[in-house]
Amino acid sequence: MKKLLNISLLLLVLGLSGPFGCKSIPGSRETEPEEADLMEKLFRDEGLYEDQYHRPTTAAPVEEAPAFVEPEPTAISRPTPHIISRIYPCAECGTIQLDKIMPKEVELNQPFDYSINVTNLTNMMLTDVVITENLPDNFQFTGAIPTAQKNANNLRWEMYSLEPKASRQIIISGIAIDTGHLKHYTTAMANAVPACTSVEVVQPKLELTMTAPAKVLSCDPIPIIFVVSNSGTGSIRDVKIVDALPAGLRATDGTSELVFDAGTLTTGQSRQFLVKLQPAIIGRYVNRAVASSATGLKASSAAATMIVGQPVLTIKSTGSERWYLGRVATYEITVTNKGDLPAKNTVIENVIPAGVTLVEATAEGRLSGSTLTWELGILAPNASKTVSVSCIPIKEGLLTNIATATAYCAEPATVSAKISAAGIPGVLLEVIDIEDPVIIGGLVTYVITVTNQGSAHSTNIRIACVLEDNVRYVSSAGTSPGQIKGNTVRFAPLGILPPKAKATWRVVATAVEPGDVRCKVTLNSDQLTRPVEETEATYLYE
């Protein structure tokens, strides 16, 4: 009877201590000295244990982990295990150690395992060992090894025997179905202290953005900015960005694939990378990058469309194809950007042909030697600018007028115009008689003068003088010899009469019959399409 009372007393002490909830773990109380002495005395008195192996013990209190404040934590899919251990004294069955091993954090909706190790610390076989596990609501149980008896959120394993110093392992599998903490309560035997651990459920989220210009000149590098972020909770380990560049794009070092190591990203952390690409040809490029982690997280950037182009210049010159010596000639030069990007630093250069004197150019034109230059600045797509030049040709012949347009990152455009510079012939025919009136028997002298008033040579000049019957031909002379035939004197053709030059001829006749007579002179040349005629009147008297 005394033995039964002692055992009952021991069980009462244990029962009063009750199971430890999760909140009691950090400060789990150790057995008070008086209570320990009492338990030891009861055990010795009843001969149930030997001091060497069966002294009742309790596990050291498990302190809560400090707040996680490391600047660069390493995210892992299976963090360092979180272990809690309890030793369960029992007056009737000996001492059991319960070791519970769980991950420190798990990802939302990802399966994971944890284990419970049950160890017989005594040299005796233990029987009717019962392990119970209370599961939290945000944990979805998927299985256990060995199979457990399940009732709602409670699991139960009954071990009918546990050899001395032997251990059994229980593996529990499940999934965290909501964020927060998983609180698992484990007890061994009746009225035992539960081993409770708290597992933080995290949900890291990987995001990647890529920024690129919509339009860029083919001569310029393309700046690309990558930003990878963890917008969820927990850490993401071994984050990498990979960008397989589209055909025609290369990094400045010639590589066609970009790889960036972002390392570990903690909650809310971002990293940025800048790279410059060089296009091989103009055109439209679509680029997309992918970020991934060691735990299988992936994120793709939105597709970035880039138009790589260049200005396309055209140039034309408008004006007369024939210039006249001594006359002002005006022509215009127009440059147009037919590309899809602005033409920066647009310049027109015009080489003034030899044999031309510059009169005027548009205000912004600048003359250096024989070259006129206009700096037009930026020329927008499909825009045009026009300049003009006025000059005077001073030399006959074929002139070549060349104008060139240039701009940054544009192919030069050139126009070449062939211009004929010619003079304008302008002949003046004059006929006078030296004496008027003339007495019968006297001499009548006619002077014929041809003057080139134009700017071009007058060529193949032909003079014919027709006399009336009132006079009789006597002689002729002048720039070219004359010959009478009937009543007409024809002078030999004059090959060239330069501008501003004169040619003179004379015809002498005798007055034979009184009257009002006429001397008619006709002029023809290569430049005339019809004859020039002049008549001189002379009065003859007795």
C-alpha positions as CSV (number, residue, x, y, z in Angstrom):
1,M,0.0,0.0,0.0
2,K,2.8,2.4,0.8
3,K,4.4,1.7,-2.5
4,L,1.1,2.5,-4.3
5,L,0.7,5.7,-2.4
6,N,4.2,6.8,-3.3
7,I,3.6,6.1,-7.0
8,S,0.4,8.0,-6.8
9,L,2.1,10.9,-5.2
10,L,4.7,11.0,-7.9
11,L,2.1,10.9,-10.6
12,L,0.2,13.7,-8.9
13,V,3.3,15.9,-8.9
14,L,3.8,15.2,-12.6
15,G,0.1,15.8,-13.3
16,L,0.2,19.1,-11.5
17,S,3.0,20.3,-13.7
18,G,0.8,19.6,-16.7
19,P,1.7,19.7,-20.4
20,F,3.8,22.6,-21.5
21,G,2.3,24.8,-24.2
22,C,4.2,26.6,-26.8
23,K,4.4,29.8,-24.8
24,S,6.1,28.0,-22.0
25,I,8.9,26.7,-24.1
26,P,11.3,29.7,-23.8
27,G,10.9,29.6,-20.0
28,S,10.3,26.0,-19.3
29,R,10.8,25.6,-15.6
30,E,13.2,23.0,-14.4
31,T,12.2,20.7,-11.5
32,E,12.4,22.6,-8.2
33,P,15.1,21.3,-5.9
34,E,12.6,20.1,-3.3
35,E,10.5,18.4,-5.9
36,A,13.6,16.7,-7.4
37,D,14.7,15.5,-4.0
38,L,11.3,14.1,-3.4
39,M,11.2,12.3,-6.7
40,E,14.7,10.9,-6.2
41,K,13.8,9.7,-2.7
42,L,10.6,8.0,-4.0
43,F,12.4,6.4,-6.8
44,R,15.2,5.1,-4.5
45,D,12.7,4.0,-1.8
46,E,10.7,2.0,-4.3
47,G,13.8,0.6,-6.1
48,L,12.4,1.6,-9.5
49,Y,15.5,3.2,-10.8
50,E,19.2,3.3,-10.3
51,D,20.8,6.7,-9.8
52,Q,23.3,6.1,-12.7
53,Y,20.6,5.9,-15.3
54,H,17.2,6.8,-13.9
55,R,17.6,10.1,-12.1
56,P,14.7,12.3,-13.4
57,T,15.9,15.1,-15.6
58,T,14.4,17.9,-17.6
59,A,15.8,19.5,-20.8
60,A,17.4,22.9,-20.6
61,P,14.9,25.7,-21.5
62,V,14.9,26.5,-25.2
63,E,15.2,30.2,-25.8
64,E,13.5,31.9,-28.6
65,A,15.7,32.8,-31.6
66,P,16.7,36.4,-31.7
67,A,15.1,38.7,-34.3
68,F,16.6,38.1,-37.8
69,V,18.4,41.3,-38.7
70,E,21.4,40.2,-40.8
71,P,21.9,42.5,-43.8
72,E,22.5,39.7,-46.3
73,P,20.8,36.5,-45.1
74,T,21.1,33.5,-47.2
75,A,17.7,32.2,-48.4
76,I,17.5,28.4,-48.5
77,S,14.6,26.1,-49.3
78,R,15.5,23.9,-46.3
79,P,16.9,26.2,-43.6
80,T,19.0,25.0,-40.7
81,P,16.8,22.7,-38.6
82,H,15.1,24.0,-35.5
83,I,15.5,21.4,-32.8
84,I,13.6,21.0,-29.5
85,S,14.3,18.3,-27.0
86,R,12.4,17.1,-23.9
87,I,13.0,14.2,-21.5
88,Y,9.8,12.7,-20.0
89,P,10.1,11.1,-16.5
90,C,7.6,8.4,-15.6
91,A,7.6,6.5,-12.3
92,E,6.1,3.5,-13.9
93,C,7.8,3.3,-17.3
94,G,11.2,5.0,-17.0
95,T,12.6,8.0,-18.8
96,I,12.0,9.0,-22.5
97,Q,13.8,11.6,-24.5
98,L,11.8,13.3,-27.2
99,D,13.9,15.1,-29.9
100,K,11.9,17.1,-32.5
101,I,13.7,18.4,-35.6
102,M,12.0,20.9,-37.8
103,P,13.1,23.4,-40.5
104,K,13.4,26.9,-39.4
105,E,11.3,28.2,-42.2
106,V,9.4,26.7,-45.1
107,E,7.8,28.1,-48.3
108,L,4.1,28.5,-48.7
109,N,2.4,25.6,-50.5
110,Q,5.7,23.6,-50.7
111,P,5.9,20.1,-49.1
112,F,8.4,19.5,-46.3
113,D,9.2,16.9,-43.6
114,Y,10.0,17.0,-40.0
115,S,10.9,14.3,-37.5
116,I,10.4,13.2,-33.9
117,N,13.0,10.9,-32.4
118,V,11.9,8.9,-29.3
119,T,14.7,7.5,-27.2
120,N,14.6,5.1,-24.2
121,L,17.2,6.5,-21.8
122,T,16.9,3.6,-19.4
123,N,18.4,0.1,-19.3
124,M,14.9,-1.3,-19.1
125,M,12.4,-2.1,-21.9
126,L,9.6,0.4,-21.9
127,T,6.1,-0.6,-22.9
128,D,2.9,1.3,-23.9
129,V,4.7,4.4,-25.1
130,V,2.3,6.8,-26.6
131,I,3.3,9.8,-28.7
132,T,0.7,12.4,-29.7
133,E,1.1,15.3,-32.1
134,N,-1.3,18.2,-32.3
135,L,-1.2,19.8,-35.8
136,P,-1.9,23.5,-36.5
137,D,-4.8,24.6,-38.7
138,N,-2.5,26.0,-41.4
139,F,-0.7,22.7,-41.8
140,Q,-2.0,20.1,-44.3
141,F,-1.0,16.6,-43.2
142,T,0.0,14.4,-46.1
143,G,1.5,11.3,-44.4
144,A,3.7,9.8,-41.7
145,I,6.2,7.1,-41.3
146,P,5.2,5.0,-39.4
147,T,1.5,5.4,-40.1
148,A,-0.3,7.4,-37.4
149,Q,-3.8,7.2,-36.0
150,K,-5.4,10.4,-37.1
151,N,-8.3,12.1,-35.4
152,A,-9.1,15.7,-36.7
153,N,-5.8,17.5,-36.1
154,N,-4.4,14.9,-33.7
155,L,-1.9,12.2,-34.6
156,R,-1.2,9.2,-32.3
157,W,1.5,6.5,-32.3
158,E,1.4,3.6,-29.9
159,M,4.7,1.9,-29.3
160,Y,4.0,-1.3,-27.3
161,S,7.7,-1.8,-26.6
162,L,10.9,0.3,-26.7
163,E,14.2,-1.5,-26.0
164,P,16.7,-0.2,-23.5
165,K,18.7,2.8,-25.0
166,A,16.7,2.3,-28.3
167,S,15.4,5.0,-30.5
168,R,12.5,5.3,-32.9
169,Q,12.0,7.9,-35.5
170,I,8.7,9.3,-36.7
171,I,8.7,11.3,-40.0
172,I,5.8,13.6,-40.6
173,S,5.1,15.1,-44.1
174,G,2.9,18.1,-44.9
175,I,2.4,21.4,-46.5
176,A,2.1,24.9,-45.1
177,I,-1.1,26.3,-46.6
178,D,-1.1,29.8,-45.1
179,T,1.6,32.2,-44.0
180,G,2.3,32.9,-40.3
181,H,3.7,30.3,-37.9
182,L,3.2,26.6,-37.7
183,K,2.7,25.5,-34.1
184,H,3.2,21.7,-33.6
185,Y,2.6,20.3,-30.1
186,T,4.1,16.9,-29.2
187,T,3.6,14.9,-26.1
188,A,5.0,11.5,-24.9
189,M,2.9,9.3,-22.5
190,A,0.1,10.8,-20.4
191,N,0.5,14.2,-18.6
192,A,3.8,14.8,-20.5
193,V,5.4,18.1,-21.3
194,P,4.6,18.9,-25.0
195,A,7.5,19.8,-27.2
196,C,6.3,22.8,-29.2
197,T,8.1,24.6,-31.9
198,S,7.2,27.5,-34.1
199,V,7.9,27.5,-37.8
200,E,7.7,30.7,-39.8
201,V,6.0,30.2,-43.1
202,V,7.4,32.6,-45.8
203,Q,6.5,33.3,-49.4
204,P,9.4,34.9,-51.3
205,K,8.4,36.5,-54.6
206,L,10.9,37.1,-57.4
207,E,10.3,40.0,-59.8
208,L,12.4,41.3,-62.7
209,T,12.1,44.5,-64.7
210,M,14.1,45.6,-67.7
211,T,14.2,49.2,-69.0
212,A,15.4,50.0,-72.5
213,P,14.9,53.0,-74.8
214,A,12.2,52.7,-77.4
215,K,14.3,54.3,-80.2
216,V,18.0,54.6,-80.5
217,L,20.6,55.6,-83.2
218,S,22.6,52.7,-84.7
219,C,25.7,54.6,-83.9
220,D,25.0,54.8,-80.2
221,P,25.2,52.0,-77.5
222,I,21.8,50.9,-76.1
223,P,21.6,51.3,-72.3
224,I,19.7,48.4,-70.6
225,I,18.8,48.5,-66.9
226,F,17.8,45.3,-65.1
227,V,16.2,45.4,-61.6
228,V,15.6,42.1,-59.7
229,S,13.6,42.2,-56.5
230,N,12.2,40.1,-53.7
231,S,8.8,41.5,-53.1
232,G,7.7,38.6,-50.9
233,T,8.8,37.4,-47.5
234,G,11.8,35.3,-46.6
235,S,15.0,35.2,-48.6
236,I,15.9,34.0,-52.1
237,R,19.2,32.4,-52.6
238,D,21.5,32.3,-55.6
239,V,19.5,34.7,-57.8
240,K,20.7,35.0,-61.4
241,I,19.6,37.0,-64.4
242,V,20.0,35.6,-67.9
243,D,19.4,37.5,-71.1
244,A,19.8,35.7,-74.4
245,L,20.1,38.7,-76.7
246,P,18.2,38.6,-80.0
247,A,20.2,38.2,-83.2
248,G,21.9,41.5,-84.2
249,L,22.5,42.7,-80.6
250,R,25.8,42.2,-78.7
251,A,27.3,43.4,-75.5
252,T,30.2,45.8,-75.9
253,D,32.6,42.9,-75.2
254,G,31.0,40.9,-78.1
255,T,29.0,38.4,-76.0
256,S,25.5,37.4,-77.1
257,E,24.2,36.2,-73.6
258,L,24.2,38.3,-70.5
259,V,24.5,36.7,-67.0
260,F,24.3,38.6,-63.8
261,D,24.7,37.1,-60.3
262,A,22.4,38.9,-57.8
263,G,23.3,36.6,-54.9
264,T,20.8,36.4,-52.0
265,L,17.8,38.8,-51.9
266,T,16.2,39.3,-48.5
267,T,12.6,40.6,-48.0
268,G,12.0,43.7,-50.1
269,Q,15.6,43.8,-51.4
270,S,16.5,44.8,-55.0
271,R,19.6,44.8,-57.1
272,Q,20.2,46.8,-60.2
273,F,22.5,46.0,-63.2
274,L,23.4,48.3,-66.2
275,V,24.7,47.1,-69.5
276,K,25.3,48.7,-72.9
277,L,24.5,46.8,-76.1
278,Q,25.8,47.5,-79.6
279,P,23.4,46.9,-82.6
280,A,24.9,45.3,-85.7
281,I,22.2,46.4,-88.0
282,I,19.3,48.7,-87.9
283,G,15.9,47.2,-87.3
284,R,13.4,46.2,-84.6
285,Y,14.6,44.2,-81.6
286,V,12.5,42.5,-79.0
287,N,14.4,41.5,-75.8
288,R,13.3,39.6,-72.7
289,A,15.3,38.5,-69.6
290,V,14.7,35.7,-67.0
291,A,15.6,35.7,-63.3
292,S,15.9,32.4,-61.4
293,S,16.9,31.1,-57.9
294,A,18.4,28.0,-56.4
295,T,14.9,27.1,-55.0
296,G,13.3,27.1,-58.5
297,L,11.7,30.6,-58.4
298,K,11.5,32.3,-61.7
299,A,10.5,35.7,-63.0
300,S,10.5,37.0,-66.6
301,S,10.7,40.7,-67.5
302,A,8.2,42.3,-69.8
303,A,9.3,42.3,-73.4
304,A,11.2,45.4,-74.4
305,T,10.9,46.6,-78.0
306,M,13.7,48.7,-79.4
307,I,13.8,50.5,-82.7
308,V,17.4,50.9,-83.9
309,G,17.5,53.3,-86.8
310,Q,19.4,56.2,-88.3
311,P,18.6,59.5,-90.2
312,V,18.3,59.1,-94.0
313,L,19.3,62.3,-95.8
314,T,18.4,63.3,-99.3
315,I,19.5,66.5,-101.1
316,K,18.4,68.2,-104.3
317,S,19.4,71.4,-106.1
318,T,16.8,73.4,-108.1
319,G,17.5,76.2,-110.6
320,S,18.1,77.0,-114.2
321,E,20.3,74.6,-116.2
322,R,21.6,77.4,-118.3
323,W,23.3,80.5,-116.8
324,Y,24.1,83.6,-118.8
325,L,27.3,85.5,-118.5
326,G,27.0,88.7,-116.6
327,R,23.5,87.8,-115.3
328,V,22.6,86.9,-111.8
329,A,21.7,83.2,-111.4
330,T,19.9,81.8,-108.3
331,Y,19.5,78.2,-107.2
332,E,18.2,76.4,-104.1
333,I,19.5,73.4,-102.1
334,T,17.0,71.4,-100.1
335,V,18.0,68.6,-97.6
336,T,15.3,66.2,-96.2
337,N,15.5,63.6,-93.4
338,K,13.5,60.6,-94.6
339,G,14.6,58.4,-91.7
340,D,12.7,57.6,-88.5
341,L,15.1,59.3,-86.1
342,P,16.2,62.9,-85.9
343,A,19.3,64.0,-87.8
344,K,21.6,65.8,-85.3
345,N,24.3,68.3,-86.4
346,T,23.0,68.6,-90.0
347,V,25.3,70.5,-92.3
348,I,25.0,71.5,-96.0
349,E,28.2,72.3,-98.0
350,N,28.2,73.8,-101.5
351,V,31.3,74.2,-103.6
352,I,30.9,77.3,-105.8
353,P,31.9,76.4,-109.4
354,A,35.0,78.0,-110.9
355,G,34.1,80.9,-113.2
356,V,31.4,82.2,-110.9
357,T,31.3,85.2,-108.7
358,L,29.2,84.9,-105.5
359,V,26.6,87.6,-105.1
360,E,24.6,86.4,-102.1
361,A,23.7,83.4,-99.9
362,T,21.0,82.9,-97.2
363,A,22.0,84.6,-94.0
364,E,23.3,81.6,-92.2
365,G,25.6,80.6,-95.0
366,R,29.3,80.9,-94.3
367,L,31.9,81.2,-97.1
368,S,35.4,79.7,-96.7
369,G,37.4,79.7,-99.9
370,S,35.1,78.4,-102.5
371,T,32.8,76.5,-100.1
372,L,29.6,77.7,-98.6
373,T,28.5,76.0,-95.3
374,W,25.2,76.0,-93.5
375,E,24.9,74.5,-90.0
376,L,21.3,73.5,-89.7
377,G,21.3,71.7,-86.3
378,I,18.6,69.0,-85.7
379,L,16.5,67.9,-88.6
380,A,13.4,66.0,-87.5
381,P,12.1,62.9,-89.3
382,N,10.4,63.9,-92.6
383,A,11.5,67.5,-92.2
384,S,13.3,69.6,-94.8
385,K,15.4,72.8,-94.9
386,T,16.2,74.9,-97.9
387,V,19.0,77.4,-98.5
388,S,19.6,79.5,-101.6
389,V,22.6,81.0,-103.5
390,S,22.8,83.8,-106.0
391,C,25.9,84.2,-108.3
392,I,27.1,85.6,-111.6
393,P,28.9,83.4,-114.2
394,I,31.9,85.2,-115.7
395,K,33.1,82.4,-117.9
396,E,31.4,80.4,-120.6
397,G,31.4,76.7,-120.5
398,L,30.0,73.7,-118.6
399,L,29.9,74.3,-114.8
400,T,29.6,71.6,-112.1
401,N,27.7,72.6,-109.0
402,I,28.2,70.1,-106.1
403,A,26.3,70.2,-102.7
404,T,26.6,67.7,-99.9
405,A,24.5,67.1,-96.7
406,T,25.9,65.4,-93.6
407,A,24.5,64.6,-90.1
408,Y,25.5,62.5,-87.1
409,C,25.0,58.8,-87.8
410,A,23.7,59.4,-91.3
411,E,25.2,58.5,-94.7
412,P,26.2,61.7,-96.6
413,A,24.0,62.8,-99.4
414,T,25.4,64.5,-102.5
415,V,23.9,66.2,-105.5
416,S,25.8,67.3,-108.6
417,A,24.3,69.6,-111.2
418,K,25.7,70.3,-114.7
419,I,25.1,73.9,-115.7
420,S,25.8,75.6,-119.1
421,A,27.2,79.1,-118.7
422,A,26.7,81.1,-121.9
423,G,26.7,84.6,-123.1
424,I,23.8,86.5,-124.7
425,P,24.7,88.0,-128.1
426,G,23.2,91.4,-128.8
427,V,24.2,93.1,-132.1
428,L,23.5,96.7,-133.1
429,L,23.4,97.6,-136.8
430,E,23.8,101.2,-137.9
431,V,23.9,102.7,-141.4
432,I,24.6,106.4,-142.1
433,D,25.5,108.6,-145.1
434,I,28.4,111.0,-144.7
435,E,26.9,113.7,-146.9
436,D,23.2,114.5,-147.4
437,P,21.9,116.0,-149.8
438,V,24.4,115.2,-152.6
439,I,24.5,117.0,-156.0
440,I,24.3,115.0,-159.1
441,G,27.8,113.8,-160.1
442,G,28.9,113.9,-156.5
443,L,29.9,110.9,-154.3
444,V,27.5,109.2,-151.8
445,T,29.3,107.4,-149.0
446,Y,27.5,104.9,-146.7
447,V,29.1,103.8,-143.4
448,I,27.9,100.4,-142.0
449,T,28.7,99.7,-138.3
450,V,27.9,96.5,-136.4
451,T,28.4,96.5,-132.5
452,N,28.2,93.4,-130.3
453,Q,26.3,94.7,-127.2
454,G,25.8,91.3,-125.7
455,S,27.9,89.0,-123.4
456,A,28.6,86.3,-126.0
457,H,30.6,86.2,-129.2
458,S,28.6,87.0,-132.3
459,T,29.8,84.6,-135.1
460,N,29.6,84.4,-138.9
461,I,28.4,87.9,-139.4
462,R,27.2,88.5,-142.9
463,I,26.5,92.0,-144.4
464,A,24.6,92.8,-147.7
465,C,24.0,96.4,-149.0
466,V,21.4,97.1,-151.7
467,L,21.7,100.3,-153.8
468,E,18.9,101.9,-155.9
469,D,19.2,103.0,-159.5
470,N,19.7,106.7,-158.7
471,V,23.3,105.8,-157.8
472,R,26.2,103.9,-159.4
473,Y,28.5,101.7,-157.3
474,V,32.1,103.0,-157.1
475,S,33.9,101.0,-154.3
476,S,33.6,99.2,-151.0
477,A,35.9,98.5,-148.0
478,G,35.9,97.6,-144.3
479,T,36.4,94.8,-141.8
480,S,35.9,92.2,-144.6
481,P,36.1,92.7,-148.4
482,G,33.0,93.4,-150.5
483,Q,31.9,92.3,-153.9
484,I,29.2,93.9,-156.2
485,K,26.7,91.8,-158.0
486,G,23.9,93.7,-159.8
487,N,23.0,96.5,-157.4
488,T,23.9,94.5,-154.2
489,V,27.2,94.6,-152.4
490,R,28.0,91.5,-150.3
491,F,30.8,91.5,-147.8
492,A,32.7,88.4,-146.8
493,P,31.5,86.8,-143.5
494,L,33.1,88.0,-140.3
495,G,34.0,84.9,-138.2
496,I,33.8,86.3,-134.6
497,L,32.8,89.6,-133.2
498,P,33.5,89.6,-129.4
499,P,31.3,91.2,-126.8
500,K,31.5,95.0,-126.9
501,A,33.5,94.9,-130.2
502,K,32.6,96.8,-133.4
503,A,33.0,96.1,-137.1
504,T,32.8,98.8,-139.9
505,W,32.2,98.7,-143.7
506,R,32.0,101.5,-146.3
507,V,30.1,101.6,-149.7
508,V,30.8,104.5,-152.1
509,A,28.5,105.4,-155.1
510,T,28.0,108.3,-157.6
511,A,24.8,110.3,-157.7
512,V,23.5,110.0,-161.3
513,E,19.8,111.0,-161.1
514,P,18.1,113.3,-158.7
515,G,15.6,111.9,-156.2
516,D,14.9,110.6,-152.7
517,V,16.9,107.3,-152.7
518,R,17.5,104.6,-150.1
519,C,20.4,102.3,-149.1
520,K,19.2,99.1,-147.5
521,V,21.6,97.0,-145.3
522,T,20.9,93.4,-144.1
523,L,22.7,91.7,-141.2
524,N,22.7,87.9,-140.5
525,S,24.7,85.8,-137.9
526,D,24.8,82.4,-136.3
527,Q,23.0,83.7,-133.2
528,L,20.1,85.3,-135.1
529,T,17.1,83.5,-136.2
530,R,16.0,86.2,-138.6
531,P,17.8,89.1,-140.4
532,V,18.4,92.6,-139.0
533,E,17.6,95.3,-141.5
534,E,18.5,99.0,-141.5
535,T,17.8,101.7,-144.2
536,E,19.4,105.1,-144.8
537,A,17.8,107.9,-146.9
538,T,19.8,110.3,-149.1
539,Y,18.4,113.2,-151.2
540,L,20.1,113.7,-154.6
541,Y,19.7,117.0,-156.5
542,E,20.9,118.9,-159.6
